[in-house]
């Protein structure tokens, strides 16, 4: 790996994270179950990891607050606007892989 100073590496990682979050906000057509079935994580997982990191830093962040950071709006609003019912096939695939999900 290229020798990148830790502070610069952190800046680059933060920029990549912000770009990922923005991409997920723009791709409202991609459902969380699709992400889970394909990649093993979704927007909710990302918000949980964000909250975990905040708590590890001594900062309290509620589940709703961390989801709003990732979704760019309250989760209930995103769900009402963009979430669709998962097909039986998607649900079956999720059930097969669910034990692998964190």
Number of C-alpha atoms within 10 A of each C-alpha: 3 4 6 10 9 9 9 10 12 12 12 13 12 12 12 12 13 13 12 13 19 14 11 19 17 11 11 15 12 15 18 20 22 18 13 21 20 13 10 17 17 20 19 17 17 18 21 20 14 18 22 16 14 14 13 10 9 9 11 13 16 12 14 15 16 22 23 17 16 23 23 15 15 15 19 12 13 15 14 9 10 12 16 13 9 13 10 9 9 15 15 13 16 19 12 11 13 14 8 11 13 9
